[in-house]
């Protein structure tokens, strides 16, 4: 036994957990949140209020939550997966009864110091339950129709509730996150091929129905498709959001206009500048280099998660970490594609950067689960 191995063995178990924390991941997450603080300070015209200061406070609370979850054994979270899912489902149902309405959508529950968005909690609860399900299910049953149907139902039930709010962006993230867990768990790729084919067929049918007596979408919904394909056709109406976002991104050039110098956000041309479209402010003030730097931070976070999943042999931990990583990836990928005009505007905020207490707390809690799996993985004697 080497001196280093002996030294580690003599350290109290509580201190060992601190040493086993993936501190590089903590630093990366803090850096991403730091970018968010800077941008929220900027879009408020150089003020900590009304967005930056509450976001800093929630980040501090989120770190406490993350470490509290991280230091709890991973087997506990495996056992709590069903409770978390049912609790999240209950909150989604509660939204229908007492939910707070904002911008035409009923998505939040007012809990005093913040508005809780249950659909954010469901993103992680769903990943937890699917990871526990496939940890329990024998590998030989993974691709059998009945055992494929079970997780499909588990995914579609909350997705339907979220669509009813309505919240298309979060519904898409639920489908994608759940689908990734099923795929990495070993479900036959032919199921996904069939679903993709059905999706393509449905899109074709919808487009063919336009103007027919059996038209499948409302006229205003087809209008949204037209605006996505050509936002310039209505620059002052339905295409205003994406048009202004493109102007902001394009005006930033390579190095940007400078911090606090973004005219699109400071003159209030940018809609939802502190939430869904905050990436455009970053692009305007720091240019391509600043936007690309944030993308690098995001990719490194995902890479560290994938590395952590590869280092553990526990099936639940592997699926949980990959599910969290996939959800996080789709989160920022959809937002960036949306504000650049590469995807329809579906209301997905930029993770850990956009203003929002629920999203930040839930994401930091999710990375607490990743840390728990990393800290409590089996290590050599």
Secondary structure, DSSP 8 states (H G I E B T S, - for coil): --HHHHHHHTS-HHHHHHHHS-HHHHHHHHHHHHHHHHHHHHHTTS-STTTHHHHHHHHHHHHHHHHHHHTS-HHHHHHTHHHHHHHHHHHHHHHHHH-EEETTEEEEEE-SSSEE-HHHHHHHHHHHHHHHHHHHS-GGGTTSHHHHHHHHHHHHHHHHHHHHTT-HHHHHHHHHHHHHHHHHHT--HHHHHHHHHHHHHHHHHHHHTTTSTT-SS-HHHHHHHHHHH-GGGGTTTTTHHHHHHHHHHHHHTTT-S-TT--HHHHTT-STTTTTTTHHHHHHHHHHHHHHHHHHHHHHHHHHHHHHHHHH---HHHHHHHHHHHHHHHHHHHHHHHHHTTSS-------TTTSS-HHHHHHHHHHHHHHHHHHHTS----
